[in-house]
Amino acid sequence: MSGIDLAEQLLEAGDLTVDDVTRRFGLGTAANFRTRFRKATGTSPSAYRTAFVRRLVTP
């Protein structure tokens, strides 16, 4: 499992803020994490979480 996969799972769980995920991901700054996440997934961490939640509640 890659670091981005782990970050996605943490964001999907919804219990942690993006800053908390950043600390667990071990990239230092939130800006660095957001940049790497966006490069890997094509979206920001916040937008990823929002889209995941929408998929859960949309029939």
Residue frames as qw, qx, qy, qz and C-alpha x, y, z in Angstrom:
[[0.000, 0.892, 0.453, 0.000, 0.00, 0.00, 0.00],
 [0.423, 0.414, -0.021, 0.806, 1.43, 3.37, -0.99],
 [0.162, -0.236, -0.419, 0.862, 1.44, 6.46, 1.17],
 [0.317, -0.017, -0.228, -0.921, -1.22, 8.05, -1.01],
 [0.546, -0.266, -0.740, -0.289, -3.42, 4.95, -0.59],
 [0.402, -0.341, -0.665, 0.529, -3.09, 5.31, 3.16],
 [0.023, 0.151, 0.124, -0.980, -3.89, 9.01, 2.96],
 [0.431, -0.162, -0.515, -0.723, -7.00, 8.23, 0.91],
 [0.538, -0.353, -0.764, 0.031, -8.17, 5.73, 3.53],
 [0.275, -0.307, -0.490, 0.768, -7.61, 8.23, 6.33],
 [0.188, 0.056, -0.121, -0.973, -9.53, 10.91, 4.43],
 [0.494, -0.229, -0.676, -0.497, -12.36, 8.47, 3.70],
 [0.410, -0.335, -0.765, 0.367, -12.67, 7.60, 7.38],
 [0.122, -0.754, -0.285, -0.579, -13.48, 11.24, 8.01],
 [0.652, -0.659, -0.306, 0.216, -12.24, 11.24, 11.59],
 [0.574, -0.369, 0.068, 0.728, -9.12, 13.28, 10.89],
 [0.231, 0.900, 0.001, -0.369, -8.57, 16.74, 9.50],
 [0.742, 0.625, -0.136, 0.203, -6.33, 17.18, 6.48],
 [0.002, 0.792, -0.513, 0.330, -3.65, 18.50, 8.86],
 [0.732, -0.369, 0.531, -0.214, -3.96, 15.35, 10.99],
 [0.929, 0.324, 0.170, 0.061, -3.60, 13.18, 7.88],
 [0.417, 0.815, -0.321, 0.243, -0.55, 15.26, 6.92],
 [0.329, -0.674, 0.602, -0.273, 1.11, 14.50, 10.24],
 [0.850, -0.101, 0.503, -0.119, 0.36, 10.77, 9.94],
 [0.807, 0.584, 0.037, 0.079, 1.51, 10.75, 6.34],
 [0.724, -0.450, 0.156, 0.500, 4.87, 12.15, 7.49],
 [0.552, 0.560, 0.247, 0.567, 5.41, 14.84, 4.85],
 [0.351, -0.119, -0.210, 0.905, 5.96, 17.72, 7.24],
 [0.176, 0.235, 0.101, -0.951, 3.86, 20.57, 5.93],
 [0.532, 0.495, 0.602, -0.331, 0.23, 20.51, 4.86],
 [0.411, 0.750, -0.208, -0.474, 1.17, 22.37, 1.68],
 [0.043, 0.450, -0.859, -0.240, 3.64, 19.63, 0.72],
 [0.361, 0.166, 0.903, -0.165, 1.05, 16.93, 1.42],
 [0.510, 0.648, 0.332, -0.458, -1.62, 18.73, -0.62],
 [0.308, 0.689, -0.487, -0.439, 0.77, 19.12, -3.55],
 [0.042, -0.265, 0.955, 0.126, 1.79, 15.45, -3.55],
 [0.421, 0.332, 0.784, -0.312, -1.81, 14.29, -3.07],
 [0.494, 0.699, 0.079, -0.511, -3.01, 16.46, -5.96],
 [0.218, 0.577, -0.696, -0.368, -0.22, 15.17, -8.25],
 [0.130, -0.098, 0.986, -0.018, -1.09, 11.56, -7.40],
 [0.260, 0.438, 0.832, -0.220, -4.89, 11.79, -7.53],
 [0.125, 0.399, 0.502, 0.757, -5.69, 14.85, -9.63],
 [0.355, -0.760, -0.335, -0.429, -7.66, 16.47, -6.80],
 [0.057, -0.567, 0.504, -0.649, -7.07, 18.12, -3.45],
 [0.173, -0.053, -0.921, 0.345, -7.46, 16.15, -0.22],
 [0.306, 0.260, 0.461, -0.791, -10.55, 18.15, 0.76],
 [0.595, 0.302, -0.298, -0.683, -12.18, 17.67, -2.64],
 [0.400, 0.136, -0.903, -0.082, -11.36, 13.95, -2.49],
 [0.027, 0.155, 0.830, -0.536, -13.08, 13.63, 0.88],
 [0.443, 0.321, 0.177, -0.818, -16.13, 15.59, -0.31],
 [0.575, 0.269, -0.571, -0.520, -16.46, 13.42, -3.42],
 [0.269, 0.040, -0.951, 0.148, -16.14, 10.25, -1.31],
 [0.202, 0.241, 0.658, -0.684, -18.89, 11.37, 1.07],
 [0.527, 0.335, -0.116, -0.772, -21.16, 12.28, -1.85],
 [0.479, 0.178, -0.806, -0.299, -20.70, 8.78, -3.30],
 [0.089, -0.079, -0.913, 0.391, -21.81, 7.33, 0.03],
 [0.265, 0.389, 0.536, -0.701, -25.03, 9.34, 0.29],
 [0.470, 0.365, -0.326, -0.735, -26.03, 9.40, -3.38],
 [0.791, 0.076, 0.556, -0.245, -28.28, 6.47, -4.23]]
